[in-house]
């Protein structure tokens, strides 16, 4: 079922601008001594997060996470890992299909390899940001099951930030309820009780590529190459 037209975003950047307004309203309630830090979840969360960072004048970086799928259906997420964090599993989903976390050890290892590849591809030698004592906004283009977000939050918590916000333009209401106990705030534009597919909420839901992520990061970090004059 398609959502109403007024609940659809033109694209991820437009959604990020709208989300930035909502995040800014939340931040005005806080006593901050440093600029907030936006951490975007690649790939889809990067254009959203960059727009949010621009809207609230925040520092921008990445929180790289990987979904862990079923052995016979890799796109069916039942767990996730994030940078320097432990695997997080949807144990009720595993029980439904008769699997244990040990059964997913090969998948976890594969995703750790891919996670490291993305770290090198996107950051190169740039170190991960220090989140200690900071207000951190973790951004994605949507929240479905929430397992990837929970893995990212678990990894983020080890750095002892002062305040954690999860923000996405559209979030399944059930997942918002589950995530709310792990962060200081969950911010969204739409939180439908009947959540069918994230792509239905975007007019343009073109897949984000590694090149697009790298380009946004280069622009945000001031490392974009300047064309050589002819």
N, C-alpha and C positions, 0 to 999 in steps of 0.2 A: 504494500500500500504506500503510495507516494504521500509525503507530508504536504500540508498546505503550501501554496506558492510563497506566502510571506514568511515561512519557516525555512526557506532554502537560501543558501549563500551563493553568490556569483562564483566565487572560487576561494581557495584557502587564504589568500592575502586579504580579500574583503572580509572574510570571517574573522581573521586575526585583528583587523582594525576595530570591528565591533566588540570583540572579546577584550581588546585593550582598554576600551572605555569602561567595561565592567570591572576589570582588574584595577584600574586607576581608582575607581570609587572605593574598592576595598582597601587599597593602600593608604588612602587618605585617613583611614581610621588608625593607622599605625604610627608609632614614633620611630622613624628611621633616621639613622645617622650616616648610612651609606646608600649608594644607589642600589636598587633591587637588581637581582640577577635572574634573567630568563634562561632556562635550560629547555631546549626543544628536543623532542624525541624524533630522530630520523626514521623514515624519510618524511612522511606526510606532515609531521608536526613542525618541520623547519620553516616553511614559508609562513605558517600561522604564527609561530613563535617570534620570528623576525619582525612581523608586523606588530605584535604585542610589545616587543622591546622598543620599537620606534615610538609607539603610542605613549608608553610610560617612561621613556628615556632611561631604559635599563641597560645594563651590560647584557651581552648575548653570548651564549655558548650552547653546547650540546650535552644531552644525557643519552648515551647510546644503549639501547636495549634490544633484545631479540626474543621473539616468540618461540616457544617450544611446542611443536605439534605432535599429534598422534603418529605412531610409526607407520600406519597405513593411510594417514590423511594429514599431511604436514601442515596444511593451511588451517586445520582445526586446533586452535591454541588451547592447551591445557596447562601451560606454564610459561615462564619467561625468566630471562637473566638480564642483568644490567651491569654496567661497569663496576668492577670490584665488589660486586654484591653476590649473595647466594642465590641459587635458583628459588623461584617462588612457584608453587603449584596450586592448581584448582583441584583440591583433593576430592571434592564431591564428584567432579567430572571424571577423575581417574577411577573412582569407585564404580561409577556407572558403566565403564567399559572394561572393568576388571584388570586394571593396571596398577602397579606400584611406582613410586618415584624411581626405584632402581631400574625398572624396565626402560626408563627414559634416559638413562646415563649416556648411551651413544648419541642421542639427539642433543643432549646438553653439551657434550663435547664438540659436536659439529657447530652448534650455535656460538660457542665460545671462540672458535676459529673465525667464524664470520664476524663476530663482534670485534675481534682484534684487527681484522682486515679493514673494517669500517673506521676504527680509531685511526689507523695509519692513513687511510684514504682521506678522511675529513680533516684531521688535526695535524698530521705529519709529526713534527717535533714539538708542536705547541702543547704545553702541559694542560691537564684538566684543571678547571678553576677551583680555587679554595672557597668552600661554601661556609666555613666556620663563622658562626655569628651573623650570617647574612639572611636577608629575606629572599627566598628563592621561589620562583614561579615555574613549575614544571608544565610544559605545554605540549599538547598533541592536537591532531585534527579531529579527534573524536574519542569517546570512551565507550567501548562495547562491553566485553566481559570484565575489563579492568585488571586482568592478570599482568599485562605488561606494565601498566601504571604502578601496580603494587610492587613489582620487582624494582622499578626505577626509584620509587619512594624508599624502599628498604635500603638500597645502595646509597641513596642521598642522605638518609638519616645517620649513617656512620660518620659523615663529615660534620655533624652537629650544627646545622643551620639554626638560626633563631626562630624562623617562621617558614612553613612550607605551604604553598598554595598549589593545588592542581587546577589547571584551566584548560578547557576545550570548548569549542563552539557548540557541540552537541554531545550529550552524555546520556546513556541509558539510565533512567531514574533508579533502577534497581542497583546498578553499579555505583552510582553516586552514594546511595545509602551505605554500601559496603565500604567505600573508600573514605567516607567522612571521618571514620575513627582513626585513620592513619595520618591525616594532615590537619592543618589549622583551618583550611577552607577549601571547598570545591566550588569553582566558578564556571558557569556555562551560560549560553544564550537559550538553548532549548534542552529540556531533559524529559523526553517522552517516556511514558510507561510502556508503550508498545514500540520497541526499537527493532526495525527489520534489517536495515543495511545502512551503513554510514554514507555511502555514495549517493543515496537518495536525497541527502540534505545539501548537496552541492550541484549547481548547474554544470560547472566544470570540475570534474574529479579526476583529471589526468594524472596518472602515476608520477610521483616525484622521483627523479633519477639521481644517481650519485653525482653526476655533473652539476645538476641544479643545486643540490645540497652544498657542494664545494664552492659554487659561485656565490651563493648567499653568505656562506661563512667568510669567504675572501672579502666580500663587500663589508660585512659587519666588523671584521677584524682589521680592515685597512690593508689587506695583503693582495688586493686585486691588482693584476698586471696592467700597467698603463701602456696603451698602444704606442709603439715607436713611430715618431713623426716620419712621414715619407719625404 
